[in-house]
């Protein structure tokens, strides 16, 4: 049952989500620093623990909205859910909660990334082209629904073109094409 938290509870939840997000990013950074081999440093327990805690937080307060928790906490909550690939039903639940929010209560691009993540996890084509993989030695987007319209959809939510995004990812992950 969703409750309206008091200011102390809000601050406590904000701190807890920030700490979970820091741990999430630290393990991913260590994995990428190890020659980009994520599996060598990976610990699934972190994502599972974060997901279980996020489930409890969302059950109590609903989605951490921008007006109640701030942009950073709302974004951190999204990132933790984005990494809950072991629990696609929870990702779908959060996506629906985010979609039901009034304009400005969540970050539009986060909706796109989570929409694509759920689609990919369900083995469906993604809509916005946010999810990439290395396939046959080429770093490319996972299959996209109506690829000729992807940049139009990306622009509608404030994302750069797919080509610009791919160039950024290639640079970030130090991939050669």
Buried (B, 14 or more C-beta within 10 A) or exposed (E): EEEEBEEEEBEEBBEBBBEBBEBBEEBBEBBBEEEEEEEEBBEEEBBEEBBEBBBEBBEEBBBBBBEBBBEBBBBBBBBBBBBBBEBBEBBBBBBEBBEEBEEEBBBEBBBBBBBBBBBBBEEEBBBBBBBBEEEEEEBBBBBBBEEEEBBEBBEEBEBEBBEEBBEEBBEEEEBEE
